[in-house]
């Protein structure tokens, strides 16, 4: 069960709105994976760059990257 708003979104007036900066990061994660980077490599890169994850910590794991890649909301599934 997801307990927070997905990375790239924020709640405004009861609706999920896209946050452009975070949405760009989500696109980057998908692009990196589609171009052959492993989830572990993506996580290592994001951590080394100090990019904050959904919990606002600069610490990524392959699992957190997999969660983004597996989240159907990023491919157009209804959200709020």
Buried (B, 14 or more C-beta within 10 A) or exposed (E): EEEEBBBBBEEEEEEBEEBEEBBEBBEBBBEBBEEEBEBBBBBBBBBEEEBBBBEEEEEBBBEBBBBBBEBEBBEEEEEE
